[in-house]
Amino acid sequence: MEVTQKVAQYISDSLDEEVDIITVILFNKLIIFILFT
């Protein structure tokens, strides 16, 4: 049970990090798009 909780927490943390990276990339592209058009 303890191990399952840790694995689930690790997976959710990894997903959060991936989402954060994608959000940052999209946000940077949006800023570049606004500045250069």
Contacts in CASP RR format, 6 or more apart in sequence:
PFRMAT RR
TARGET T0000
AUTHOR 0000-0000-0000
METHOD contacts of the structure
MODEL  1
MEVTQKVAQYISDSLDEEVDIITVILFNKLIIFILFT
END
